[in-house]
Amino acid sequence: MTTATETPARHAVRKVRLRGERSPLASVGLHLTLIVASVIAVFPVLWVLLTSLKPAKYATTTDFFRETTLVNYTNLIRDTEFLTWFANSAIIAGLSTTIGVFVAATTGYAVSRFRFPGKRGLMWTLLITQMFPVAVLIVPIYNIMASMGLLNQPAGLVITYLTISVPFCAWMMKGFFDTIPREIDESGEVDGLTPFGTFWRLILPLAKPGLAVTAFYSFITAWGEVAYASAFLVGDENLTLAGGLQKFVNQYGAQWGPMTAASVLIAIPAALVFLFAQKHLVTGMSAGAVKG
């Protein structure tokens, strides 16, 4: 009941506040749902970690802890080419990320700021290339790389990964640059900067969230890709981590110990990159989606 001194506005605010409150039962249900979802998301990762710490004979048991040991990690590093695979993946992912960020940023800026012949066709090309699955593209790209002598070469895999990451990232960067006022470009022209100077010195520092998303996507694309890496590279000394992991699986079974240990070590760089870029991910992705 409303008192005589209570204004209609205050009464309306109180009703809205009460209407927005959850009941105890709804709150319990929400928390239980979040707990279950968190357990489902974390359990596979936790299981892989715990399996990597168990001897091979207990790898498929349901015991969480059983004779905890680091033997899987020591055997992986000592008896396999894991460090070589890791180095190959780091080089390929690093080059793919560096080149991908630069090409996507410059392409996105050019499409956002300038008018030139073929601009619409270029944007449609970038969009259409995202519609083809790996299974359709792997054969023609393989033939192209073979004709250029780039099979079993890191450069061939870097170029392949750029065809995956650059179109998407260029679209996203174009949308991000659209949100940056054009007056900044005009101020650069007044100061005598070239278009590239304006881009490099004025616009790029403001585009850190978009660059972080681009770098993260380019790195993950190259770091965790399997199909192209398996088809284009042969020989233990040339394999990436994706191809190397397949050495632990054959027609007779799987070596769960070294494979889970390798999976844990492979996840560490990806986690570090995510932690480095996470504060920019939401801002960059939402800003890049404002305008297409």
Buried (B, 14 or more C-beta within 10 A) or exposed (E): EEEEEEEEEEEEEEEEEEEEEEEEEEEEEEEEEEEEEEEEEEEEEEEBBBBBBBEEEBBEEEEEEBEEBEBBBEBBBEEBBBEBBBEBBBBBBBBBBBBBBEBBBBBBBBBBBEEEEEEEEBBEEBBEBEEEEEEEBBEEBBEEBEEEEBBBBBEBBBBBBBEBBBBBBBBBBBBBBBBBEEEEBEEBEEEEBEBEEBBBEBBBEBBBBBBBBBBBBBBBBBBBBBBBBBBBBEEEEBBBBBBBBEBBEEEEEEBBBBBBBBBBBBBEBBEEBBEEBEEBBEBBBBBBEEEE
